[in-house]
Amino acid sequence: MDKALESAAQAFAVSRRSTPAQRQPALLKIADAPEARASSPTSRCARPARSGPWCSTRRSRSA
């Protein structure tokens, strides 16, 4: 936890001296990360072994 706080403090010291135009690429990259993970094939199913278009979160009644 201390390392995370230390890193955040260092990042803030740098970012507060930068312009919005300089910060924009980094913020856009951060914003794109969840979208990239959401579109990955393994994000469709809870278990990677059950991946693919046939994957469903519903259980069949025959089981």
N, C-alpha and C positions, 0 to 999 in steps of 0.2 A: 504494500500500500504506500509506503514511504517513497518508493521508486516512482510509482505512478504520479504522486503529487509533485515530486521533484521534476519529472518530465513535463508535466502540465505547466508548472511555473516557468520552466525554460522556454517552452513553446509560446506561452503568453508573452514573455519578454521579447521574443522575436516578432510575433504577429502584431503586437501593438505598434511596432515601428513601421509596419508595412502598410501599403495602401490597399483599398478594397480590390483593385484590379490585380494586385500581386497575390492576394489571398484567394481570389476566385478559382483558379485551377485546382487548388487543394480542396476547397469546399465542394466543388463539383465532383471530384474524385470520391470524396467521402459520401456524397449523396448517391452516387452511382453504385456503390458497393452492395447495399441491400438488394437493389434491383438485379444485379448480376447474380447474386446468390439465389434469388427467387426464380430466376430463369434457368438455373442449372437442372440437369435431369434428376439428380438425387433429391431435390427439394420437393418433388411431387409426392414422395412416399415417406413414411416414417422410417422404414427400413430399406437400405440400399438394395437388398436382395429382391425386393418387390418393386422394382422400378420398371417403368415403361408405360405406354398408353393404357394398358389393361389394369393398371394399379387402381385400387379403389379403397377408400377408408371403410366402406361398408363390409360387413361380414355376410357371407351367403347363409341362407337358412338351412341349406343341406348339410352343413358341417356339424 
